[in-house]
Amino acid sequence: MSANLTALAYLVASVLFILALRGLSSPGAARRGNMMGIAGMAIAIGTTVLDPSIVSYGGILAAIAVGGIIGTIIARRIQMTAMPELIAGFHSLVGMAAVLVAAAAFLSPDSFGIVDESGAIKMASRIEMALGVVIGAITFSGSIVAFAKLAGLLSGDPVMFPGQHWLNLAIGVVIAVLIAMFAQTPDPQWFWIFTGLAFAIGILLIIPIGGADMPVVISMLNSYSGWAAAGIGFTLGNSALIVTGALVGSSGAILSYIMCKAMNRSFISVILGGFGAVATTARSKTDKPHKEGSAEDAAFLLRNAGSVVIVPGYGMAVAQAQHVLAEVAEKLKSQGIKVRYGIHPVAGRMPGHMNVLLAEANVPYEDVHELEEINPDFSNTDVAIVIGANDVTNPAAKNDPKSPIFGMPILEVDKAKTVLFIKRSMKGVGYAGIDNELFYSPNTMMLLADAKKMMQDIGKEL
Amino acid sequence: MEVDPLIWQLSIFVLAIFVGYYVIWSVTPALHTPLMAITNAISSVIVVGALMAAGPADFSAAKVLGLAAITLAAVNIFGGFVVTQRMLSMFRGKKK
């Protein structure tokens, strides 16, 4: 295949990838989009394999088969609640693949056609592969830490130590200096040292970031994996890889921005970490009066409601309550009650996580609304059910300028006539570690129980 | 004077960032998780670099690294597309 034809094939693959992402504007088009993504990948791989320099097919086929089988099995078995861990794990693989490819290009530059007349690697290629390997290594080790935190292998609490940010800064500067030296003289030792340092800084960057900020971390690592791919694309002079890297890089960056905005946090403050580590404004020791109710009371209120809005959070996923919740919602709907769901952008541990969990529980996507859509409707909602969410409903975000979450957009459930707040006990606080005045509001009824058990009991009463 | 290929690559890169920017903002927030899964899958097109490393007949360290990278990328490609399909198949509208 001529070089021009190869380049055209990569262009087709790039266009298919763009269309695959474009498809995600609606669920129907998204399924077609995914097929286009698969077609684009098949074209990219097929074109590369037809290159005359590739002659050894046995190992390649075996590697694709092994990886493909593992990937398919994982993808088919994974629980939807574990999606954040899966995505973090996948990011780490992209990062590692980038490191391996850059290292291979460094060791055998001839196979990649990046040597000059004297047989040394071109300077531009050295810079490109250095950037690719550094970003790839950060993506890998950062994603491993994120994976461990999400899967519960590591505590979700921020890990802080004195001088942490200075250490990170120092390592960052050393990496930059080493890349500059590597650009001047292709001394192999610089390559391996900055690769090692990049692995270290990936860990250091993610350990201070707490569980609540995981949606930002995952989005950020998504972005890094794209930039790493683009860096390798420059080394290889491969347009499909450059385009894809740019698409994925900007996708992750936009998601990070959306997540930060939804928490009213700056990207820098998330990166610096430590949120939720210090016990903020002391929780009042005096037990403020609150109203508790039973499943029977809740069922009574729901039966007599005209419209109900359900606000799910990560706690719903932990309690595996989404299926029972959807059944209760169906029962209410069959009695002519209007039932909708309101989703905060940072509900769950990754962007869009709640939507997937509700979709899995057969909730029609027309019933699921974003924050801006549902907020104006709370004032004419009879009952709002908060299940497994906390901070995203805290009115302090609007009323209390001293609150650490002040300014964060919230779901305004306090405007509903009655709030049913399902919570395990009065003790626990949200990720931000702050009290929620909603608990003590006269129109709130606290339903203190496991979310799944409570929904089952309400279902029985209905 | 001829333009360095690097400049063409940079042009493609910058324009693709803009395409990405506008395409991603049109993605509905409800599908942000599938978006991440599919971006994961397509960023594994990095496998083309791994194929080039693993392609030559002679045995070398680069070839071993290439084969390892192909395996990792294949996990991601198959896993990413399959899990995306699985998620998207759950997003159903109201029963008619």
Chai-1 contact restraints between the chains, C-beta under 6 A:
chainA,res_idxA,chainB,res_idxB,connection_type,confidence,min_distance_angstrom,max_distance_angstrom,comment,restraint_id
A,F17,B,I42,contact,1.0,0.0,6.0,A-B,restraint_1
A,L21,B,V23,contact,1.0,0.0,6.0,A-B,restraint_2
A,R22,B,V23,contact,1.0,0.0,6.0,A-B,restraint_3
A,L24,B,V27,contact,1.0,0.0,6.0,A-B,restraint_4
A,L24,B,L31,contact,1.0,0.0,6.0,A-B,restraint_5
A,L24,B,L35,contact,1.0,0.0,6.0,A-B,restraint_6
A,S25,B,S26,contact,1.0,0.0,6.0,A-B,restraint_7
A,S25,B,T28,contact,1.0,0.0,6.0,A-B,restraint_8
A,P27,B,F91,contact,1.0,0.0,6.0,A-B,restraint_9
A,A30,B,L31,contact,1.0,0.0,6.0,A-B,restraint_10
A,A30,B,L88,contact,1.0,0.0,6.0,A-B,restraint_11
A,R31,B,L88,contact,1.0,0.0,6.0,A-B,restraint_12
A,N34,B,T84,contact,1.0,0.0,6.0,A-B,restraint_13
A,N34,B,Q85,contact,1.0,0.0,6.0,A-B,restraint_14
A,G37,B,I38,contact,1.0,0.0,6.0,A-B,restraint_15
A,G37,B,I42,contact,1.0,0.0,6.0,A-B,restraint_16
A,I38,B,F81,contact,1.0,0.0,6.0,A-B,restraint_17
A,M41,B,I77,contact,1.0,0.0,6.0,A-B,restraint_18
A,A44,B,V45,contact,1.0,0.0,6.0,A-B,restraint_19
A,A44,B,V48,contact,1.0,0.0,6.0,A-B,restraint_20
A,T48,B,V48,contact,1.0,0.0,6.0,A-B,restraint_21
A,T48,B,L51,contact,1.0,0.0,6.0,A-B,restraint_22
A,S53,B,G55,contact,1.0,0.0,6.0,A-B,restraint_23
A,I54,B,G55,contact,1.0,0.0,6.0,A-B,restraint_24
A,V55,B,A57,contact,1.0,0.0,6.0,A-B,restraint_25
A,S56,B,A57,contact,1.0,0.0,6.0,A-B,restraint_26
A,G59,B,A54,contact,1.0,0.0,6.0,A-B,restraint_27
A,G59,B,L67,contact,1.0,0.0,6.0,A-B,restraint_28
A,I60,B,A54,contact,1.0,0.0,6.0,A-B,restraint_29
A,A63,B,L67,contact,1.0,0.0,6.0,A-B,restraint_30
A,A63,B,I70,contact,1.0,0.0,6.0,A-B,restraint_31
A,A63,B,T71,contact,1.0,0.0,6.0,A-B,restraint_32
A,I64,B,A74,contact,1.0,0.0,6.0,A-B,restraint_33
A,V66,B,T71,contact,1.0,0.0,6.0,A-B,restraint_34
A,G67,B,T71,contact,1.0,0.0,6.0,A-B,restraint_35
A,G67,B,A74,contact,1.0,0.0,6.0,A-B,restraint_36
A,G67,B,V75,contact,1.0,0.0,6.0,A-B,restraint_37
A,G68,B,A74,contact,1.0,0.0,6.0,A-B,restraint_38
A,G68,B,F78,contact,1.0,0.0,6.0,A-B,restraint_39
A,I70,B,V75,contact,1.0,0.0,6.0,A-B,restraint_40
A,G71,B,V75,contact,1.0,0.0,6.0,A-B,restraint_41
A,G71,B,F78,contact,1.0,0.0,6.0,A-B,restraint_42
A,G71,B,G79,contact,1.0,0.0,6.0,A-B,restraint_43
A,T72,B,F78,contact,1.0,0.0,6.0,A-B,restraint_44
A,T72,B,V82,contact,1.0,0.0,6.0,A-B,restraint_45
A,I74,B,G79,contact,1.0,0.0,6.0,A-B,restraint_46
A,A75,B,G79,contact,1.0,0.0,6.0,A-B,restraint_47
A,A75,B,V82,contact,1.0,0.0,6.0,A-B,restraint_48
A,A75,B,V83,contact,1.0,0.0,6.0,A-B,restraint_49
A,M83,B,T33,contact,1.0,0.0,6.0,A-B,restraint_50
A,I87,B,M36,contact,1.0,0.0,6.0,A-B,restraint_51
A,F90,B,N40,contact,1.0,0.0,6.0,A-B,restraint_52
A,F90,B,N76,contact,1.0,0.0,6.0,A-B,restraint_53
A,L93,B,L72,contact,1.0,0.0,6.0,A-B,restraint_54
A,L93,B,V75,contact,1.0,0.0,6.0,A-B,restraint_55
A,L93,B,N76,contact,1.0,0.0,6.0,A-B,restraint_56
A,V94,B,S43,contact,1.0,0.0,6.0,A-B,restraint_57
A,V94,B,S44,contact,1.0,0.0,6.0,A-B,restraint_58
A,M96,B,L72,contact,1.0,0.0,6.0,A-B,restraint_59
A,A97,B,I46,contact,1.0,0.0,6.0,A-B,restraint_60
A,A97,B,A69,contact,1.0,0.0,6.0,A-B,restraint_61
A,A97,B,L72,contact,1.0,0.0,6.0,A-B,restraint_62
A,A97,B,A73,contact,1.0,0.0,6.0,A-B,restraint_63
A,A98,B,I46,contact,1.0,0.0,6.0,A-B,restraint_64
A,L100,B,L65,contact,1.0,0.0,6.0,A-B,restraint_65
A,L100,B,A68,contact,1.0,0.0,6.0,A-B,restraint_66
A,L100,B,A69,contact,1.0,0.0,6.0,A-B,restraint_67
A,V101,B,G49,contact,1.0,0.0,6.0,A-B,restraint_68
A,V101,B,A50,contact,1.0,0.0,6.0,A-B,restraint_69
A,V101,B,A69,contact,1.0,0.0,6.0,A-B,restraint_70
A,A103,B,L65,contact,1.0,0.0,6.0,A-B,restraint_71
A,A104,B,A53,contact,1.0,0.0,6.0,A-B,restraint_72
A,A104,B,A62,contact,1.0,0.0,6.0,A-B,restraint_73
A,A104,B,L65,contact,1.0,0.0,6.0,A-B,restraint_74
A,A104,B,G66,contact,1.0,0.0,6.0,A-B,restraint_75
A,L107,B,A61,contact,1.0,0.0,6.0,A-B,restraint_76
A,L107,B,A62,contact,1.0,0.0,6.0,A-B,restraint_77
A,S108,B,S60,contact,1.0,0.0,6.0,A-B,restraint_78
A,S108,B,A62,contact,1.0,0.0,6.0,A-B,restraint_79
A,S111,B,M52,contact,1.0,0.0,6.0,A-B,restraint_80
A,S111,B,P56,contact,1.0,0.0,6.0,A-B,restraint_81
A,F112,B,M52,contact,1.0,0.0,6.0,A-B,restraint_82
A,A124,B,L6,contact,1.0,0.0,6.0,A-B,restraint_83
A,N222,B,M36,contact,1.0,0.0,6.0,A-B,restraint_84
A,S225,B,S43,contact,1.0,0.0,6.0,A-B,restraint_85
A,G226,B,S43,contact,1.0,0.0,6.0,A-B,restraint_86
A,A229,B,S43,contact,1.0,0.0,6.0,A-B,restraint_87
A,A229,B,I46,contact,1.0,0.0,6.0,A-B,restraint_88
A,I232,B,I46,contact,1.0,0.0,6.0,A-B,restraint_89
A,I232,B,G49,contact,1.0,0.0,6.0,A-B,restraint_90
A,F234,B,Q9,contact,1.0,0.0,6.0,A-B,restraint_91
A,L236,B,G49,contact,1.0,0.0,6.0,A-B,restraint_92
A,N238,B,V48,contact,1.0,0.0,6.0,A-B,restraint_93
A,S239,B,I12,contact,1.0,0.0,6.0,A-B,restraint_94
A,A240,B,V45,contact,1.0,0.0,6.0,A-B,restraint_95
A,L241,B,V45,contact,1.0,0.0,6.0,A-B,restraint_96
A,I242,B,Q9,contact,1.0,0.0,6.0,A-B,restraint_97
A,I242,B,I12,contact,1.0,0.0,6.0,A-B,restraint_98
A,I242,B,F13,contact,1.0,0.0,6.0,A-B,restraint_99
A,V243,B,A16,contact,1.0,0.0,6.0,A-B,restraint_100
A,T244,B,I42,contact,1.0,0.0,6.0,A-B,restraint_101
A,T244,B,S43,contact,1.0,0.0,6.0,A-B,restraint_102
A,T244,B,V45,contact,1.0,0.0,6.0,A-B,restraint_103
A,A246,B,F13,contact,1.0,0.0,6.0,A-B,restraint_104
A,A246,B,A16,contact,1.0,0.0,6.0,A-B,restraint_105
A,A246,B,I17,contact,1.0,0.0,6.0,A-B,restraint_106
A,A246,B,G20,contact,1.0,0.0,6.0,A-B,restraint_107
A,L247,B,G20,contact,1.0,0.0,6.0,A-B,restraint_108
A,V248,B,T39,contact,1.0,0.0,6.0,A-B,restraint_109
A,V248,B,S43,contact,1.0,0.0,6.0,A-B,restraint_110
A,S250,B,I17,contact,1.0,0.0,6.0,A-B,restraint_111
A,S250,B,G20,contact,1.0,0.0,6.0,A-B,restraint_112
A,S250,B,Y21,contact,1.0,0.0,6.0,A-B,restraint_113
A,S251,B,G20,contact,1.0,0.0,6.0,A-B,restraint_114
A,S251,B,I24,contact,1.0,0.0,6.0,A-B,restraint_115
A,S251,B,T39,contact,1.0,0.0,6.0,A-B,restraint_116
A,I254,B,I24,contact,1.0,0.0,6.0,A-B,restraint_117
A,P351,B,H32,contact,1.0,0.0,6.0,A-B,restraint_118
A,G352,B,H32,contact,1.0,0.0,6.0,A-B,restraint_119
A,G352,B,T33,contact,1.0,0.0,6.0,A-B,restraint_120
A,H353,B,T33,contact,1.0,0.0,6.0,A-B,restraint_121
A,N355,B,A30,contact,1.0,0.0,6.0,A-B,restraint_122
A,V356,B,T33,contact,1.0,0.0,6.0,A-B,restraint_123
A,V356,B,M87,contact,1.0,0.0,6.0,A-B,restraint_124
A,A359,B,M90,contact,1.0,0.0,6.0,A-B,restraint_125
A,A359,B,F91,contact,1.0,0.0,6.0,A-B,restraint_126
A,E360,B,M90,contact,1.0,0.0,6.0,A-B,restraint_127
A,P364,B,G93,contact,1.0,0.0,6.0,A-B,restraint_128
A,P364,B,K94,contact,1.0,0.0,6.0,A-B,restraint_129
A,Y365,B,F91,contact,1.0,0.0,6.0,A-B,restraint_130
A,E366,B,K94,contact,1.0,0.0,6.0,A-B,restraint_131
A,E370,B,P29,contact,1.0,0.0,6.0,A-B,restraint_132
